[in-house]
Amino acid sequence: MKKAAMILKAAIVLPGALVAACSSVPDPEPVISDVSSFQSPAIQRTLAAGDRVKIIVFGSDKVSGDYRLDASGRLALNGYGKVQAAGLTTRQLEEQIAALMASKGIPDARVSVLAEEG
């Protein structure tokens, strides 16, 4: 009888202990999908004619790629025309490209612009 009572007690207590152990697992860290938020303000510099930039539009291979600002400081974006980039920071250029894409029917474009060092 004692053995049956111990088994019954274990059958009641053990699942509760397992559930309690599972609830103490911390929530996973949130995933940050916007890489532009990693750019330090100290890195934000003003772009000039001849600068090279890497543009990443998440979900769009058409625009994503390596570009060079022409002599007038403009970028010719594949399929979207030219954008004045000289005088802007990379953050400002991201916003300008996103606005251009929104005007062309892509309202929630996530854009990242990285200036090449040197």
C-alpha positions in Angstrom: 0.0 0.0 0.0 2.9 2.4 0.8 4.4 1.7 -2.6 1.2 2.5 -4.4 0.8 5.7 -2.5 4.3 6.8 -3.4 3.7 6.0 -7.1 0.5 8.0 -7.0 2.2 10.9 -5.3 5.0 10.9 -7.9 2.4 10.7 -10.7 0.8 13.9 -9.3 3.9 15.9 -8.3 6.2 15.1 -11.2 4.1 16.6 -14.0 3.6 19.7 -11.9 7.4 20.0 -11.4 8.0 19.6 -15.1 5.5 22.4 -16.0 7.0 24.7 -13.4 10.5 24.1 -14.8 9.3 25.0 -18.3 7.8 28.2 -17.2 11.1 29.5 -15.8 12.7 29.5 -19.3 13.4 33.1 -20.3 11.7 34.5 -23.4 14.0 34.6 -26.4 15.6 37.9 -27.4 13.7 39.8 -30.0 15.0 39.6 -33.6 15.9 43.0 -35.1 15.3 42.9 -38.8 16.2 46.5 -39.6 20.0 46.6 -39.9 20.0 50.3 -40.4 19.4 50.7 -36.7 22.9 49.3 -36.1 24.6 52.2 -37.8 26.3 54.5 -35.3 25.5 58.2 -35.6 29.3 58.8 -35.7 29.5 56.7 -38.9 26.7 58.8 -40.5 28.6 61.0 -42.9 27.5 63.2 -45.7 27.7 61.5 -49.1 29.6 63.2 -52.0 30.0 62.7 -55.8 32.1 59.6 -56.5 31.2 57.9 -53.2 30.4 54.2 -53.4 27.4 52.9 -51.5 25.8 49.5 -51.0 22.0 49.6 -51.0 20.0 46.7 -49.6 16.2 46.7 -50.1 14.9 43.7 -48.2 12.9 41.6 -50.5 13.9 43.4 -53.7 16.9 42.2 -55.7 16.0 44.7 -58.4 17.3 47.7 -56.4 19.8 46.0 -54.0 23.4 46.3 -55.1 26.6 48.4 -55.2 26.3 51.9 -56.6 28.6 55.0 -57.2 27.3 58.5 -57.0 27.8 60.2 -60.4 29.6 63.5 -60.9 26.4 65.4 -60.0 26.0 63.4 -56.8 23.1 61.3 -58.1 22.4 57.6 -58.1 20.7 55.8 -60.9 18.5 53.2 -59.1 17.6 50.1 -61.2 14.1 50.7 -62.4 13.4 53.7 -60.2 15.3 56.5 -61.9 17.8 58.9 -60.4 18.0 60.0 -56.8 20.0 63.0 -55.5 22.3 61.5 -52.9 25.2 64.0 -52.4 24.7 66.1 -49.3 22.6 63.4 -47.6 23.7 61.1 -44.8 23.2 57.3 -45.4 20.1 57.5 -43.1 18.6 60.3 -45.1 19.3 58.4 -48.3 17.5 55.3 -46.9 14.5 57.5 -46.2 14.6 59.0 -49.6 14.8 55.7 -51.4 12.0 54.3 -49.2 9.8 57.3 -50.1 10.6 56.8 -53.8 9.7 53.2 -53.6 6.4 54.0 -51.8 5.5 56.4 -54.6 6.1 53.5 -57.0 3.7 51.1 -55.2 6.0 49.5 -52.6 4.8 51.2 -49.4 6.8 49.4 -46.7 10.2 49.0 -48.3 13.0 48.5 -45.7 16.1 50.1 -47.0 19.7 50.0 -45.7 22.5 52.1 -47.2 26.1 51.5 -46.3 28.8 53.9 -47.4 32.1 52.4 -48.5 35.0 53.5 -46.4 37.9 55.2 -48.1 
